[in-house]
Amino acid sequence: MKDFINAYSWINIHYLLQGLWITVAVSVVSILGSYVLGSILGIIRYVNIKIVSPIVGLFIDIIRNLPLLLIIFFTYFGLPNLGFRPSSVWATILAMTVFESTMIAEIVRSGIAAVDPGQMEGARANGLSYGQAMYHIVLPQAMKKMIPALVSQFISLIKDTSLATIIVLPDLMHNAQIVYGQNSTYILPMFLMIAIMYFIVCYALSLLSRSLDRRMS
Amino acid sequence: MIAIFHNYGSLLLQGFGQTLLCSIIALVFSLIIGSMFAIFETTPIKFLRVIARIYIEVFRNIPLLVITMFFFVVIPMFVAKINGFTAGTIGLTIYTSAFIAETVRSGINSVDPGQMEGARANGLSWWQSMRYIVLPQAFRYVIPPLGNQFINLVKNSSVLAFVAGFDLMYQGNVIASDSLNTMSTYICIGILYLIITLPLSYWMRYLEKKLA
């Protein structure tokens, strides 16, 4: 019990919260980037442009099927071979944006495919161009179907940020390791605390996605 | 790249084997545990439903790395010393089983409730109807999502690198720091992961289309 009280001193908790802030900030920047990039990739894959779409498709399939940890290593330790040396924060953001955007591309593609093709045909028959029909008619409906999947992707991204500990990103996991590295009686309290912190953030998001899902349908 | 395969072939092969071994062990156990909790969630007994809900929500919302490091760092302090491979496999099993439970549960729910009622009306017990009528139908729906979970499992097994599990990722780091050719090493490691995951992912997409 005394271990817990000592471990949860304000200075330690404050340090963990700093880590949580890095975790959340890096995740938010990466998810925003990957929503944009992922939507573009997903739409390119859906509309079947000659030559471009198969290449984009192959790129998506390859990146999606690699471990995120490998991509993080590649950006942080591999890219310097080409003379590009990102800091650990930017390496994490870059790696996660590329990885997540391929995940989101698949969600966007299947979301668009799930919209009744009659919607597109009807819009085209009413005189809208393909781009207009896509933007005003098909995408808003696809968006509704995609929201739960997009939020759960965001949740997994927040959890995956912990992997960047290995390239010394000062995130929640890393800061906890620093704290319990100083005093071995802090190990159990620190693990419980970071588990609770991750849980609160991720569970709150999953509740949000559920309530959004209910309101939409 | 060819030089990497040539010089470090045995290390790569060893890592590949460990990754595959750990993924298969974790898959088998997480299928058992996951299906158990999925069945708990659909039982009429409220206590079991609550237990299953808590298990699923807790382990789905905590990073795999935290769970794995917990087994690698905390458990040896209080219980017994376990090596990195075991800690990683236990962590992977627990994490994946929560996702599999969710998948199997949605499969069970997608089976028409009339099947259960019909089976019960024909005199089967709840467990018999579950075992012989509902689960076989549910598993047909969940094969593609389960396949995707297995792909995730293979990818996630890279956390073994954190706990010295001698998997592909770990050997990749060893080779990268030995050969100093980080870029080609990671590309080789990537190719080896893709050998497992890419065919599976195309197969699952084919199955999804066939079942739809």
Contacts between the chains, C-beta under 8 A, distances in Angstrom:
chain1	res1	chain2	res2	distance
A	61	B	198	6.6
A	61	B	201	6.8
A	61	B	202	7.9
A	62	B	190	8.0
A	62	B	194	6.5
A	62	B	198	7.4
A	64	B	201	7.3
A	65	B	151	6.6
A	65	B	155	7.3
A	65	B	193	7.1
A	65	B	194	5.7
A	65	B	197	3.8
A	65	B	198	5.1
A	65	B	201	5.5
A	66	B	155	7.0
A	66	B	190	5.3
A	66	B	193	5.6
A	66	B	194	6.8
A	66	B	197	7.6
A	67	B	154	8.0
A	67	B	155	4.1
A	67	B	156	7.1
A	67	B	157	7.8
A	67	B	158	3.8
A	67	B	169	6.6
A	67	B	193	6.2
A	68	B	155	7.2
A	68	B	158	7.9
A	69	B	158	4.2
A	69	B	159	7.0
A	69	B	161	6.6
A	69	B	169	5.9
A	70	B	158	6.3
A	70	B	169	6.3
A	70	B	172	7.4
A	70	B	186	6.2
A	70	B	189	6.0
A	70	B	190	5.9
A	70	B	193	6.7
A	73	B	169	7.7
A	73	B	172	7.3
A	73	B	173	7.2
A	73	B	176	7.7
A	73	B	182	7.9
A	73	B	186	5.8
A	74	B	183	7.6
A	74	B	186	4.5
A	74	B	187	8.0
A	74	B	190	7.6
A	77	B	176	6.4
A	77	B	182	4.5
A	77	B	186	7.3
A	78	B	182	4.8
A	78	B	183	4.3
A	78	B	185	7.9
A	78	B	186	4.8
A	78	B	187	7.9
A	79	B	183	7.6
A	80	B	182	7.5
A	81	B	181	7.4
A	81	B	182	5.8
A	81	B	183	4.1
A	82	B	183	7.0
A	155	B	61	7.1
A	159	B	61	7.7
A	159	B	62	7.3
A	159	B	63	3.9
A	159	B	64	7.0
A	160	B	63	7.1
A	161	B	63	7.9
A	162	B	63	4.2
A	162	B	65	4.4
A	162	B	66	6.5
A	163	B	63	8.0
A	163	B	65	6.0
A	163	B	159	7.4
A	165	B	65	7.1
A	166	B	161	7.6
A	166	B	162	6.6
A	173	B	63	7.1
A	173	B	65	6.2
A	173	B	66	6.6
A	173	B	69	7.8
A	180	B	73	7.9
A	184	B	77	7.6
A	187	B	73	6.0
A	187	B	74	5.9
A	187	B	77	6.5
A	188	B	74	5.6
A	188	B	77	7.5
A	188	B	78	7.8
A	191	B	66	6.9
A	191	B	69	7.4
A	191	B	70	5.2
A	191	B	73	7.4
A	191	B	74	5.6
A	194	B	66	6.0
A	195	B	62	5.1
A	195	B	66	5.7
A	195	B	70	7.7
A	198	B	61	6.7
A	198	B	62	5.2
A	198	B	63	5.8
A	198	B	66	6.5
A	199	B	58	6.6
A	199	B	61	4.8
A	199	B	62	5.7
A	202	B	60	7.8
A	202	B	61	3.8
A	202	B	62	7.6
A	203	B	57	6.4
A	203	B	61	4.8
A	206	B	57	7.9
A	206	B	60	7.8
A	206	B	61	6.8
